[in-house]
Amino acid sequence: MPPDPCAPLYAADHLKMPDLPLAQILDKVIADEHVPYLAAMRYKDSGLRTRREWEKVWKKQREEDCRGL
C-alpha cells in the first residue's frame, strides 16, 4: 500500500514541518487529544461520586455473572 499523501501535506501546511516522518506527525497531531487514564483527572467531584456508585454496580454484575445468575 502506498503511503498516505495527507500526512505530509498536513505536516507542511499546519505544522510547518514538511519533512517530518509519519510517526512524528501523528505524535504531534494526537498529543493534545488523549483522555487521562486516572478517573480523578477526567471527572469533577460529583462525577467521581457517581462513578464510585457505578463501580459498585459493575462489581455486583460481575459477581452475578460468575455465579451464573
C-alpha positions as CSV (number, residue, x, y, z in Angstrom):
1,M,0.0,0.0,0.0
2,P,1.4,3.4,-0.9
3,P,1.9,5.9,1.9
4,D,-0.9,8.3,2.6
5,P,-0.3,11.7,1.0
6,C,-2.4,13.5,3.6
7,A,0.1,13.3,6.4
8,P,2.9,15.1,4.6
9,L,0.5,17.7,3.4
10,Y,-0.8,18.3,6.9
11,A,2.8,18.5,8.2
12,A,3.7,21.1,5.6
13,D,0.5,23.2,5.9
14,H,-0.3,23.0,9.6
15,L,2.9,22.1,11.4
16,K,5.2,24.0,9.0
17,M,7.5,20.8,9.0
18,P,7.2,19.3,5.6
19,D,9.9,16.6,6.1
20,L,8.6,15.2,9.3
21,P,8.4,11.4,9.5
22,L,4.9,9.9,9.8
23,A,5.3,8.8,13.4
24,Q,6.3,12.3,14.5
25,I,3.4,13.8,12.5
26,L,1.0,11.5,14.3
27,D,2.6,12.3,17.7
28,K,2.2,16.0,17.2
29,V,-1.4,15.6,15.9
30,I,-2.7,13.5,18.8
31,A,-0.6,14.9,21.6
32,D,-3.4,17.1,23.0
33,E,-6.2,14.6,22.1
34,H,-5.7,12.0,24.8
35,V,-8.1,11.1,27.6
36,P,-6.4,10.9,31.0
37,Y,-6.0,7.4,32.5
38,L,-6.9,8.4,36.0
39,A,-10.6,9.0,36.8
40,A,-9.6,11.8,39.1
41,M,-8.2,13.7,36.1
42,R,-11.4,13.1,34.0
43,Y,-14.2,13.8,36.4
44,K,-15.3,16.6,38.8
45,D,-16.1,15.6,42.4
46,S,-19.7,14.9,41.6
47,G,-18.7,12.7,38.7
48,L,-16.2,10.8,40.9
49,R,-19.0,10.1,43.4
50,T,-21.3,8.9,40.6
51,R,-18.5,6.7,39.1
52,R,-17.9,5.1,42.5
53,E,-21.6,4.1,42.7
54,W,-21.4,2.7,39.1
55,E,-18.3,0.7,40.0
56,K,-20.2,-0.9,42.8
57,V,-23.0,-1.9,40.4
58,W,-20.5,-3.2,37.9
59,K,-18.8,-5.3,40.6
60,K,-22.1,-6.8,41.6
61,Q,-22.9,-7.6,37.9
62,R,-19.5,-9.3,37.5
63,E,-20.2,-11.4,40.7
64,E,-23.6,-12.3,39.4
65,D,-22.1,-13.3,36.0
66,C,-19.6,-15.5,37.7
67,R,-22.3,-17.3,39.7
68,G,-24.5,-17.6,36.6
69,L,-27.5,-15.6,37.9
